[in-house]
Amino acid sequence: MDFAFPNAAAESASESGSALVDATAAAIRARIMSGEIPIGAQLRQAELAKALGVSRTPVREALRQLQTGGLIEVVPNRGAVVRVPAPWEVREAYEVRAELEGLAAVRAVRRITRDGLADLRATNDMLRPGEAPPNAASHAANDRFHTMIHEIAGNERLARAIQEINWAFPRNVSALVLHEHPRHRDDNFAEHERILAAFEAEDIDLARREMQAHVISAGDQLARWYERRSATVFRG
């Protein structure tokens, strides 16, 4: 039997094309996550290609990738738009995320060092309620708090699963929730402090419960934001 070996040049070109699509998808995702491209906005291939300095082909494939991930949707007669999730979808996703984040907390309790705990505290201190409104640094610190726990947990598959859920919802909306509601900011900081206390006590069960409760609360706040805005969100 004869075996056909892949052409090395064709394989290299394919890998290069795939890398370009991934990079293009990442660039579009970053703009959606930051709010530069708002929820409900139309994604025009020609404009994106020009802005990113690529042809329409990788943009088209990148949009398909983002559609599969749930971040965008294709609407008849309008094309690709940034998807506006239904509140129930947010709650379901965060229910799953709570379980995954709870597992990450359990693993982190077993692995965290004194220095790691100090770094987590320093990160949460950036979220301490005050007179000044939240800014880009505090929003980044909020995400970083969770990312640090994922890194300490030391399970890449677990971290990717959490990341995939986060990528389904623009992160700037989570920042808006905290920006618009001071009470949520207070609660967010206090919930992080309780997670840290569980870590310091090396209490695995408490760390899991506190993390799960924190994520469920965040999901409920996010779902309510979408409930309030879904009727008026920009769809042009």
Helices and strands as residue ranges (DSSP letters): H 8-34, H 45-52, H 56-68, E 72-75, E 79-82, H 87-111, H 114-125, H 136-153, H 156-166, H 171-180, H 182-200, H 204-229
